[in-house]
Amino acid sequence: MLKQLQPDALERFRQEHLQEVAGLATAEGIWLDIGVLFTSGIKGGL
């Protein structure tokens, strides 16, 4: 969808996005809470 924006609109979006992300940053970085599933398996038969 970003490719559909005109260059001036894309630059405006970029600046607004970077400003918003900068507001989330702390000294430790930006917290991103994501659930993760871990799986394991064994190959072979009985």
Secondary structure as GFF3:
##gff-version 3
##sequence-region A 1 46
A	DSSP	three_ten_helix	2	4	.	.	.	ID=ss1
A	DSSP	alpha_helix	7	24	.	.	.	ID=ss2
###
